[in-house]
Amino acid sequence: MQTGGDARLVITRRFAGPPEAVYRAHPEPELIRQWMLGPEGWTMPVCISEATPGGSYQRLEKIV
């Protein structure tokens, strides 16, 4: 497979909840695990979210 240029992925999702709660759910690993997992049987053993300039964001999802 060959790719040309930068690859981008855009996901749009609407959340039912107050903006403050939705915002807080994005940088906090424990909250990310609550809303971002797939169907039953999926796990997220690695979830690192450093919401700072130059910080990193890593996720590892496993299907059991």
C-alpha positions, 0 to 999 in steps of 0.5 A: 500500500502506498500513501501520498502526503499526510493522512488525516482522520476526522471523526465527528460525534455529538455528545448529550451533556453539558459542554464542561463535562464533555470537555473534561471527558477528553483529557482524563484517561479514566473518563476516556475509557468510559466513553471511547471503548468499543463493544463488550469484550474490548479493553484499553490497557494503555491510555495516556493523555497529557493535555499540555503543549508538546504532551503525548496521547496514546491509546491501545485497545484490545479485543478479547 
